[in-house]
């Protein structure tokens, strides 16, 4: 994955990034939509991520 740009808005508590992935859009969407797959992508094996809430909608939250 190549990150092209990022934008952190601390006032609105948002983080936006634009990236290119070496995969088709359906595969990338599948990983981001499934919290179990996202945990494996987001956190390295020695420090895994855990999502207890993952709302893939506009204005949703992931925790």
HUWO-V848323 format. One record per helix or strand of 2 or more residues. SS is the DSSP state (~ for helix, > for strand). FROM is the first residue (numbers start at 1). LEN is the number of residues. Records with the same first field share a line. If there is no record, write none. Layout:
# HUWO-V848323
SS = FROM-LEN + FROM-LEN
This chain:
# HUWO-V848323
> = 2-8 + 14-7
~ = 25-9 + 35-8
